[in-house]
Amino acid sequence: MAFEFNGGPPTQYGHTTLVYLIGVISSLLFAITGRLQSVEKEKVKSELAFLKAQINPHFLFNTLNSIYALALKKDDKTPDAVVQLSELMRYIMTNSNDEVIELSKEMNYINNYISLQKTRLGNTVNIIYSVIGHTSGKAITPLILISFIENAFKYGVNPDQTSEIYIKIDIEEEILTLYVSNKKTFSVQSDSGIGLQNTIERLKLVYPNKHALMIEDSAEKYIVNLSIKIR
């Protein structure tokens, strides 16, 4: 028995089969897309957890160094510095794993950190710190700003040279702008830059297309200008 195909319109059976196959393929594609999105979210969470695990000991190590320097000088401000450190660590232990935190709490953390540095450094460094705007009703990812500030104290402080650190935080509606500038003092401190690099990676993961980071690294100055669209 011979069959001839004349290129005519498909039969009702062929049409139904085609619709069924399209439905099956569409369902598979939808399931695969959903699975890929789920895997990507888990990957982002794992990367953030890894980065935070590196950041936290980094802060603790550098802050303990600050208090150690005070203790060596038998400075009367050492007890205050210990209290400030306890507040820093309490914040890290209780809030650093949150996806977002109230901006007021993050700002309080930064204030404590800068106060601790002022206590440690005294009049040896000119620290200019200002905050413009209101934090009410705003939220931000924890520890996303501090590395840029901490970096200025690492590389902008040397008792044998004139040191100046300028920090300005401007909060205007949904945009937070951080400006940090320090004169390079070529301090003998050495660091692998893990904290700063991790923060840059976290910005890419948490604020994709919602931040702008400009870094000016010249022979004499290091300047950071970061803008974030906060929630």
Secondary structure, DSSP 8 states (H G I E B T S, - for coil): -----------HHHHHHHHHHHHHHHHHHHHHHHHHHHHHHHHHHHHHHHHHHHHHHHHHHHHHHHHHHHHHTT-TTHHHHHHHHHHHHHHHHHHTTSS-EEHHHHHHHHHHHHHHHHHHHGGGEEEEEEEES--TT-EE-TTSSHHHHHHHHHHS--TTS-EEEEEEEEEETTEEEEEEEEE----S-----HHHHHHHHHHHHHSTTSEEEEEEE-SSEEEEEEEEE--
